[in-house]
Amino acid sequence: MRKTDKKIDNQLRATLTEVCDVLLEENNGFQWLTHSVNYSNFPKSLVITCVFDTNEQLGSFLENNNDNPLLMLVENKLNAVNISIKNVADHVRFDTEENCRDEHSGNWAKRLG
């Protein structure tokens, strides 16, 4: 990883930790988030995965249109550290612990890889 890539990665981790803390406080069932990125194609390659415990909790979150404030939060936090993404919705995915258990025996590395 190049020095500039490491700097971006540190900014991303700090920024997404802030997003995660807000989501944990405000959303029932939200568990954690992670990101993946190919720095040779940054920021286009950035993918943020938000994980809820159950499909029911994720469904409720989406039915109540909570994804829009989440996307705005992500965009605002990234912009604050000079990371600009054209359409944040294209970079954010939602998943559940329930789906990972059912489809990948709880192996997140395999599921996300």
N, C-alpha and C positions, 0 to 999 in steps of 0.2 A: 504494500500500500504506500502510495506516495505521501509526502508530508502534507500536501494540500488536501488529499483524500482523507487523511487522518483528522485534519482540522474540521472538515465538513462532517465527518462521522461523529466527532465529539459534539458538534453543534446539533446535529440531528438527534443524538441520544438525549442530550439535555432538554431540547425542545419537546421531544416526544414524551419524556418523563413528565414534564409539566402537563401535557395533554392527558396523559394517563391518570395523573393525580386528580384532575378535574373530573374525568369520566368516572373514576372510582367513587367520588363523592356524590355525583349527581345521577348515576344510572344504575338501577337495580339489575344485578346479574352481570354487569361488566366485570371482567376478571383481569385482563392485561392486554397489552398491544406489543407488536414487534414490527420491525421493518427489514426490508431487504433492498439492496441497491447494487448496481453495477456502475462503479464510479467513472468508467470510460464513457458512459452514456447517462450521466447525471445532469439534470434531475429527471429526465424522461423515464428512467428505469426504476425510480423510487416506488416501492409498494409498501403500504402501511396496512397491517392486518390487525383489526380490533376483535378481540375474542370475548364472547359472553359464555356463561356457564351452560345455558340450555337454549334450545331452539325456540321455546316459548318466550323466554326473556328477550332474545334477539328479535323475535317477531313483534313483541309488544313495543320494543324500542323503535323499530322501523314504522309500525302502524301509527305511532304517535309523532311521526316526522322528526324524531330526535336526530336523525342522520344529518339534517340540514345545519343545525347549530354545531354539530360535531365537525362537519366539513369546514364551516366558517372558522371555528376554533383552530383547527389544524392549519388552515390557510393563513390566519392572522399570526399564529406562533411562528410559522416558517418564514413569513414575510419579515417578522421582527428580527430575524437573523440573516436577512438578505438571501433567502432561498425562495425563489419565485417559481410557482407551478401554475401552468395555464388553467387546467381543469382538475382541481383537487379530487373530485369524485372519481376520476379515472385512476387514481392512485391509492384509493382507500378500499379495502375489502373487509367484509364481516364474516366471522366464522364462530363456531361454538366448540366448547369442550366436548359436548355431546356428540357432535359430528365426528370429531377426531377420534373419540373412543370407538364409535361405531364403524368408522371407515378405515382407520389406521391404528387401531389398538392403543390409542393414546400417544402415539409417536409423532410429536409435532415436527421434529426434524424431517421425517419422511413426508409428512403432509405438506409442509411449506417448501420442501426441496424440489 
